[in-house]
Structures are given as C-alpha cells and as structure tokens.
Amino acid sequence: MRLRFEEEYIEAFFTGLTLLFFLISLKYEIAWIGAYIFGSIFTLKSTVESLREKRVDVDLLMLLGAYGAAYIGKFHEGAFLLFLFNLGNTFEKFAFKISKDSLKDLLSLRPERALVLKNNQWEEVPVEEIKAGDTVLVRAGERVPVDAEIVEGKASIDLSLITGEYIPEFKKEGDRVVSGALVIDGSLKLRALGGIKESTLEKIIKLVMEAQSLKSKTQTLAEWIGQKYTLAVLLTLPLVYGLFYLILKDHYQAFYRLLIHLVVASPCAFVISTPLTVMSAIASAARKGILFKGGAVVEDLHKVKWIALDKTGTITKGKPKLKEIRVLCGCHTEDEILTIAASLESNITHPIAEAITSSARGKNLKTLDFKDVSYKLGYGVSGRLNGNIWEVVSARERKESGIVLSVKKDGIDEAVLILEDELKEGAKESIQRLKEMGYRVIIISGDRRGNVESIAKAVGVNEFIAEASPEDKLRKIEELSKSGGCCMVGDGINDGPALAAATFGIAMGTLASDVALDTSDVNILSDNINLLPKAFEISKKSYGIILQNIVISLGSVVLMILLNLFGVINILVGVIGHEGTTVLVALNGLRALFLK
C-alpha cells in the first residue's frame, strides 16, 4: 500500500529534525550541519519558486540571515533561526489547514451511495449516477443525495449543517428537499430534480471554496506591500550595514546587527494578518448558513450606512394566511363564502389561492363544481355556478391593511376576504439589532402602501417605499449606494437588478430565486432572519481582528528594529520576537472560526 503524506506533515517532520540536530549541536558542534540541511529544504524550495516567478519573499531574508550567521561563526544562532522560522511556517500552514478543514462538515454531508428504483427493484448505486427523474429512497438516519421532490412519505429532516437552522422541519408529499438534509424519522420516496453536480449542497461547497480564494482589498494590499517591502529590505542592506559600521566601527558587530535587522524586519506576520482571518470567517459563517462570496465582502459589508429590505419573503414569510371573512349581506354565512372562494381557487397555483383552499380544508369544506372557470393575471378568478357568475378579485381600492379580495356575485360585492402575510419570527428583534448597530433601515416593496406601512410599523421601521417597480427599486438603491453605501436584502427575481446595483446584495431565504442568488454577494440559506444581523456582526468582528493583526505585526517590526538599532537584542531574541508575532497573529486570525 502506498502511503501519502501532506506537505504540512512532512515540513513538521523536518522541523523536528532541525530541532533535534540543533540540540545535539549544543554538545557536538558539528551537528549544526544537519540542522542547516533539514532547516533549509522547504525554505530554499520556496525561495527558488519565488525567484522563478521574479519575486522575493521573506524566505530569502531568513536564508540570508541563517547563512550570514554561519559566516561569522554564529552556527547555533543560525540553526535556531532556521528551526523557529520553520516552526512558524509549519504553524502557519496548519492554521490555514484548520480553516480550510472546517468545511469538512459540508463535505461530509455528501452520501456516497443511494437506493434508486430500477426495473421495479431498489438498487444501491453511486450518487454520481443519479439523474433527473430517478426515484430515490431515503430512510431514517440517511441523507438526501440530490435535490428532490417528495412523491411518497413524510419525515422530519435536519438541515442544521446546511442552513444553520437547528429546529427540524416536517416534510410531506409535494415538498422539496435539498441534498445533504438528514432524515430523522420516517422514510421518503423522492423524485430527483437533477444530478449531484446540480444539487444545492454541491453549489454551496463550490461557492465557499471559491469565496475563500477571492482576496480582499486589505489582503491584496498586504501581499503587494509584503513583496515591495521585502525587496526594499534587500536593496537597503548596504545602507543598513553602513549605518551600523559608522556607529560601531567594527565589521563583525555591524554584520551581526545587519543579520538581526534581516530577521526582525521580515513582514511574515503582516502578510498573513488578513487571509487567515478572512478564510476563518467565511468558514465560520458557512456553518451558520451564511455564504460570503469572497474576502472583500467579509471585510467591507459592515461599512455600509443603509440596509434596504424587501418585504415579502424577507421580513414576512411570503405565505399569506386567511385572516378574516367579512360577509356584506345577510344571505350567506362565512363558511358558504369560503366554500365558493376555495372552489374557484382550487385549480390555481398561487400563494393566495393556497391560503384560501388550505383554510377551507382545515374546516373540512367540500368544493363546488363551478363551470367555465377562468383566471386573469393581476385581477382574479371567475366561474359559473347555477347560472350565476362568481368572482374572487383584487380589491386594492379598499383601505384595510393586508391582502384584500372581493367576492362578487353577478358583479355585486357579497363578501370581503382579508389575508395577511405573517412576519417571520424574530423580524422585529433582528431589525432592532441592525438599528442598534448604527444602520439606517428602509423597506422597499412592490406591495401596496397599506400593507407595507403596516409591516413597517410592526417591525419599527420609519422609512419605507411602497408600490415600487423593479426600476424604482434600482433607482433608490443606486441613490442610497452613493449616500454612504447600501446593502439590499431580497429574494425575488424582481430584486435582481437592485441586488446587483447595491454596494452589497444579500439573497435571503430558502425560497430565494436563482436570479437573487446569482446577483448577490451574500446568501443566507435559511428563512431565519436572525442570521441577517449576524452576517453584519461577523463582518465587523472579522474586520476588527484584521486591524488588530495589522497593528500587532507592524508594531512588532518597528519595535524590534528600534531595539536592534540601540543594541538591546541579540539574534535569538530577534528570531523569537519575529516568529512569536507570526504565531500570535495566526492564533488571533483563527479566532474568526469561533465568532458567535
């Protein structure tokens, strides 16, 4: 069997050998050669690769420092420098590995095999073989292999590792389930909506991995400065040596101070100050069901002044419920009106129709046999019963809040149906948190003014725009983006232009359209609106960690250079200070993995 070792472990092994030979050299001096050999392998490899790309980096500085120490007879100091530098590099690589490996929770959600119906028999096949239209069986304790629709069965499913929602959801025939969902109890017979490559889970994994590779502005700047700074250190070495020689009047002492300068001036900690924090924050947010599309979003999301919210599906559930039946004449009961309305709406696939028909089913009302039923988009539905024409149509002219429908018989109003779109749990509290964080919140909706005003009051928002077309939303978002920056939060196709035009766009909820998901900078995978302020908190805290790391790394370089200038430190202290700062910055960056 062929064993494969990851580079991090090989480098850790060589670092251990460097330490071993360094310790032996304290008694048998010749062993310093072994410390130099094992301590130089990875550093020399990295240096050669950089020079081939016409770049210089800190590895070259460390090599010059270590071999310069050997030149003046400081073999032990040079060996110890190589050991600590390799130790710092190893720790840094393991820190990045920890950040990347935090995504294994998502990767582990992919089942390798599934039961598929073939020739009227259940056959276990690799999930890669599942195609759209295949019938798949998922039992208790198993995960859904691909996005699918339930054709038979019911079960409680756990979506916590995908959406961050820890309360199991009950699913039944006709509901859709996403890949990676865990069936807690019961069993489901599913119709696959696509293969594994088109599944929600695969898209999430791909998105997070791409996001971790996208650099933020600070990271790009840090890398640029790191390269230019390293080159500047090399080019100014003659001047530094000359300065120390003028002060000390001794070649040996001036060269020794030059070596210390090489070590302490290295920008290792500064270069990793941002990327490790960003990667950790992206991984941490993904486990909560928040997908940041790149480091720039993590770093800058919290800097906007305005947060614009769509209403339906963002603040509200997007599933209206029948609130009231108001009969306008004494010739009908509420149940009779509901029966008539549900009978007309029974063949229409629309959230309002579903609200009416589900209310009738809840009362066990039987539908009537209407003739010549027709549906007119934006107006309503009509049909003939016993020679009379009945209609259920929009009554936008009425002042009641909510969705108002008029039930008409031969053109005369017989009753009014009032539906309301319920607020999501925690909507008011989440918006209050955003306001407490200093953001100005505005609701922009295409719904009529009465509905939007009612929702705005319920959640404590003073600014709102109602009856807004996609063009109206776009214009307002562009205006707000120029006035301190604006984050647009929406879920529908009509929100696409506004999400794209905003400083940052957030696609919200399980019902978010593909347009919203594609044009947004952040995807919140569940309907839990509490994750909205959480996204801004993660951004703000991550940015704080980045600033801390920059101050620590640059402050350490300045302090150590000054201490060396005044002859306070030797090369061992310089190495410990340099590598200690690198380790401290890495540990601080990893804190972003545990942001709450």
N, C-alpha and C positions, 0 to 999 in steps of 0.2 A: 504493500500500500504506500502510495506517495504522499508524504506529509507536506502541507503548505503552511508557511508562516507569514503573517502580515508584517509589513515593514516596521511598524511600531514595535513589535516584539523583538525583531532582530536588532533594532537600534538600542532597545533597552538592554539586551544581552551584551552588546558591545560596550555599552556604557558601564555595565557591571564589570566587564573585563578591564576597562580603563581604570576603574576604581581599584580593582584587585592589584594590578601592576603598580599603580601609584603607591598603595600601601606597602607592597613588597619593596619598592624602591627606597622607602624610608630606612630600610636596613641594608638592602643590597642595591646600591645606587644604579647599577647597570639596568635594572628592571624598568627605569623610566622610558627606555626604548619601546617596550611593549605597550606602555600607557600611551605613548605618542602614536604608535601604529593603530591600535584599536580606537583611540580617540579621534583620529584624523579621517578614518574611512568615510563616514557619512558627511562630515564637514567638507572634505575635499570633493566628494561626489557632487554635493550641492553647489560648490564654488565653480566647478568645471561646467556644470549645466548652465549656471547663470552667465558665465563668461561667453559660452557658445551663443547665448541669446543677447550678447553685448550688454549685459547688466552686471552691476556689482552689488553685493549684499553683505550682510553682517557676517556671514560665514568666512568671507575673505579676511575681514578685520580680525576675527578670532584666530584664524590660522597664522596671520602675521604676528599677532600678539604671542601666541604659544611658541612659535619657532624663533621669534625675536628673543623670548626669554631664554631659550636654549642657547642662542648665540652669545649671550652674556653670562652663561653658566647657571642660570636660574631654572635648572631642569625640573625641580619639584613644583615650582610655581607654574611652569608651563603645562606640566602634566595635570595639575589640579585645575587649571583653567579649562583644559580640554574636557576633563571629567564633568565639571559643573556646567559647561556650555552644552555638552551632550545630554546631561541630565535635564537641563532646562528645555532643550529641544524635544526630548522624549516626553516630558510632562506636557509640553505644548501640544504635541501630536495626539497624545492620549486625551487631552482636554477636547480637542476638535473631534476626536473619535467618539467621545461620550456624547457630545452634542449631536453628531450625526446618528449615532446608535439609538438615540432617544426616539427615533422614528420607527424602531423595530416593532413598537406596539401596533403601528398601522400595517406594517408588512406582515405581522403575524396573523392579521385578520383574513388573509387570503387562504382559503382551503385549497388543498392540492387536488382533491378528487371530489366527485359528486355523483349522486344517483340520478340517472337520466332514463326516461322511458323510451325503449327501442324495441320495436316489434312486439308490443304489448308486454314487455318484460323490463324490470328495473335493472339497469346495468351501470356499474361503477366505472366512470371514465375520468380522465384528467380534465380539470376545469377549462383548460385551453381548447377542448373540443366542443364545448357548449356553443350553440348557435342560436340566433333569434328564432323564437317559435318552439324551441325544445321544451318539453315538460320535465321539471326537476322536482325531486322530493327532498325536503329538508326536515329533519326530525329534531326533537328537543336535544339541546346541547350542541347542535351543529350550526355553522354559519352559512348564510346565504352566499352562494358563489358568484352570482351576477345580478344585475338589476333585473327585477322581475315583477309580474303581477300575480296576485293570488287567485287561483282558479278553484281551489277547494281547500277547506280547513280554516282554522283560526288559531292564533297563538299570541302570547306576549313576547315581544322582542326587545333586546337590549341594544341601544345604539350609542352607548356612552363613549366608546372609543372612537366613534366617527363624528358625532355631533357635540359631545360633551354633556349631553342630556342624560342624567342618571336615573330618571324615572322611566321604567319600561313602558312601551307603547303596545296597545292591543290592536292587532291587525286581523282583518277578516277578508272574505271573498270580495274581490274587486279592488282591494287596496294594493298600493305599490310598495315594494320593499327594496332596499338598496343593498348592494353587495357589502359583505362584512358584518351585517346585522346578525346578532346571536339569537336563535330561537330558544326561549327559556322553557316554555312548556307547550304541549300540543305538537302538531306537525302541519306542514304546509305543502300543498302541491302547487307549483309555480309554473308560469309560462315566461320563459326567458325573453327579455326585451332586446337583448344583444349579447355579444360575446364578452369575454373577460377584459379585452382591451377598451371596450366602450363603457365599462362599468364605472360607477361613481367612485368606488374605492381606488381604482387604478388612476383615475383623474386626480384624486386628492393626493396620492403618493407622488405622482409626476409633478403636480403643482408645487408641493412642498419642497421637493428636491430641486426644482428649477429656482424656487424662491431663495433657497439657501445659497445658490450660486450667483445670484444677482447682487452686485455690490452696492452699498450705499455711497452717498457722496463723501461722507467722512472717511469711509474705508478706502475709497479710491484715492482720496487726497492723502491719506496716511501712507499708502503704498508708494505714491508718487514722491512724497516728501522723504520717505524712507530711502528710496533709491538715490535721489538727488543728495540727500544728507550724507549717505554712506560715501558717495563719490567725493563730496566736499571734504569729508574727514581724510580720505586718502590723499587728495590733492594738497591739503594743508599740512600734511605730516612734516615736510621740511621746515615750514614756518614754526610749527609747534616745537620741533626739536631745537630749532634756532633760539626760540624764546627760553626754553629750559636751559640750554647751554649758556646763554648770556647770564641767566640767574645763578646757575650752579657752577659754572666754569669747569665742568667735568663731563667728559664724553659718556662714561659709564652711567653716571647718575641721570644725565639728560636723556639717554636712551631708555633707561628704566622708567622714567616718568612718561616718556613717549609711549611705552608699552601699556602703562596704566591708562593713559588717555585713549588708546585704541580700544581698550576693553570697556571703559565706563561711558565712552561717547557713542557706543553702539545703540541703534534705535530699535532693538528687538521688541521690547515691551510696547513701544509706541505703535509698531506695525501691527501687532495682534490685538491692540486695545479695542478695536471696533469689530472685526469679523467674527471673533469668538462670541461676543455678546449678541450680535445680530443673529447668528446661527442658533444660539441657545434660545433666544426669544421666539424665533419662528417655530422651533420645535415645541417649545412650551405652549405657545398659542394653539398650534395644530392639535395638541392633545386635548385642548378645551373646546375644539370645534371652530377655531378662528384661523383662517388661512390668510397670511400676509403674502402678497406677491412680490417679494424682494426686500432687500435691506433698506432701500430708500423709504419705503412705506413704514417700516418699523421705526425708523429714525425720525421721520417728519410728520406722521399722522397727527400727533398731539398738538402740533403747532398751529393748526387751523383755528380761525376765530368763529366760524359759523358751522352749524350742523343742520342740514336740511333733511327733513324726514318726509317720506311718502306716508300716506295714511293706511290704505288698505294693504294688508299683508305684512306691514312693517310695525305699525303701532297696534293695529287691530288684527284679529285672527284671519280675516279675509273669508270668513264663513258666516254669513248673516243668519240670524235666527228670528222666527216669527215672535214678535213681542206683544202685539195687540190686534184684535179684530173688532172694528167699530162698525156695527150694523146701523145703517142710516134710515131704515124703515122697519116697521113692526111685522113685516111679512116673512122674515127669515130669522133663523137662530144663527149663532156663531158657528156651530158645527155644520149647518147647511151651507153657509158661505165658504167655510174651509173645504168642505167636500167638493163644491163646484170649482173653487180655485185649484185644488190639488188635482182634480180630474183633468183640467185644461193644461196644467203644468207637467203632467206625469210623463210626457214623452220628450221633454226638453232638458238638455244637459246644460244647466246654468246654475250657479250658486244660489240665486234667488229661488229658482224653481225647486231645487233640492231642499231649501229651508221650508218651503210650503208643503211639499209632499212628505217630508220626514215628520212634520208636525201632525199631518193627517194620519200617518202610520202609527204615530205614538198614541193616537186616540182610537186606533182600530177602525177608522172610517173607510168605507168602501168607495171606490171610484165609480163615476158615472160614465155612460157610453155616449160621449159627445161625437157629433158628426162634423165634417168639414173643418177640422182643427187646423189653424194656420198660425205661424209665428212671424212677427215682423220685428227685425232687429232694432233695438232702441225704443220700441213702442210697447209691445206686449203680445199676448196670445189671445185668440178668439176661437169660438166654436159654436155649433148649433145644437140645442137640446130642446126637444118637444116644441119645435117651431120658433123658439126664442134664440136670439144671438147674445151670447155671454162673452164678456171680455175681462181680462185682467191686464191692466195697462198702467204705465208710469203716471204718477200724479205729482210731478215735480213742482207744480204751482202751489201746492199746499205748504204751510209753514211749519209743520211738525218736523222735529228732528228725526233722523233715521231715514230708511228707505220706505217711501210711501207709495202704495199701489191702490188703484181704484178698481173695484169690481162692478162692472156695468151690465145691466140687462136691457137690451134694445136701446143702448145709448144713454140710459139713465143710471146715475150712481146709486148702487144698492148698499155698498159697504166699502170700508177702507181697511187695507191691511198695512200694518206698520211693522217693519223689520229693522233690526239693528245689528250692526257689526260689533261684536264684543271686543273689548280691549284685551290685549294679551296680558297674561299675568305678569305683574312687575313693571308694566309700561310706565306708570306714573312715577314709581320709585327710580327707575332707570333714567328717565328724563331729568328728574330732580338731581340725580348724581352728576349728570352731564352739566347741568347749570351750576352746581356747586363747584365743579372743576373749572368754571370760568367760561364755558362755551355759550354762545347765543344760539338758541334752538328755534327753528322755524318749520312749520308744517306746510308742504306744498302738495296739493292734491287735485286731481281732476274731478273729485266728487263735488256735489252741490254745497253751497255755502252753509246751509243749516247743519248738515252732517259734519262738515269739517270744523265748524265753530263749536259744536257740541263736544267733539273729540278733543279739540284743543283745550277747552275749559276743563275737561275731565282729567287731562294729564298735566295741566298747569303751564301750557304754552300760550304766550300772549300774542305772538306773531304767526299769522297763517295766510296762505293764499289758496282760495277755492276755485273750482271750475277751471283749473289750469290745463291747457293742452300741452302735449309734449314740447311744442315750440315755446310756450310760456315758461315751462319748467326750465328749458335750456337757457332762455334769456336771463331768468332770475339767477340761475346757478352761475352763469358767466359773470354776472354783476357782483354776486357775493364772493366769487373766487378772486376777483380783483380788489375786493374790500377786506383784506385780511386773511383770505383763504377760506374755502368751503368744502366740507365733506358732505356728499349726497348719499343718503341711505334709501334704497328702494329694492323692489323685487320683480317688477313687471317689465314687459317688452317696451312699454311707453316710457320707462325710466332710463332706457339705454342711452339716449343722447345726453341726458343730464349727468348720468354716472360717468360718462366718458369726458364730459366738459369740466366736471368738478376738479378741484385740486386733488382730491381723493374720492373714490367711489366705493361704497360698501354694499354688496348684494346680501340681502337679509332673508333667511328662512329656507325651509325645505321646499317651498313652492316657487322659489326664485326661478325666473326664466333663464334660458341659455344665453339670451342677449345680455341680461343683467350680470350673469356670472362671468361672461367673457369680457365685458367692458369695465368691470370693477377692479379695484386694487386690493380689496379685502373681501373674502367670502365668509359669512357666518352661516354655518351649516345647519343650525337648528332654528326653531322658532322662538328660542329663549332670548328675549330682548335684553335680559340682564348681561348678555355677552357683549352688547354694544358698548356700554361704558367700560367694560373690561378690556376691549381692544384698545381704547384710548389710554387706559391705565398702564397696560403692558408697554405701549409705545413710549409713554412718558417715563416710566421707571427704567426701561432699557436705555433711553437716551441719557438718563441720569448716570447709569453705570458707565456708559461710553465716556461721558465727561470726566467721571472720577478716574477712569483708566488713563485718559489723556493727561490729566493733571499729575497723577502718580508717576507715569512713565517719563514725561518731560521734566518734571520736578526732580526726579531721581538723577537724570542725566546732568542737569545743571548743578545740582548739589555735589555729585561725585567729581565733576570736572573742577569745581572750585576747591574741593578738598585736596585733589591731586595737585592743583596749582600751588597750594600752600604747603605741600609735602606732608599732609596729615595721614594719608593712607598708603598702604603698600598694594602690590598686585593681587594678593589673596583677598584683601578686604574689597578691592575693586571688583573682583570676579564675583564674590558673594553678594555684593550690592547689586550688580548687574543682573545676575541670574535670579536673585531673590525678588527683584522688582518684576521680572518676567513671570515668575511663578505667582506672585501676588496679583498681577493683572489678569492672568489666566483664571485663577480661582474666582476673582471678582466677576469676570465675564460669565463664568459658569453659573453664577447666582441667577442669571436670567432664565435658566432652566426651571427654576422653582418659584417664579413670580406667581402670586395669587391674584 
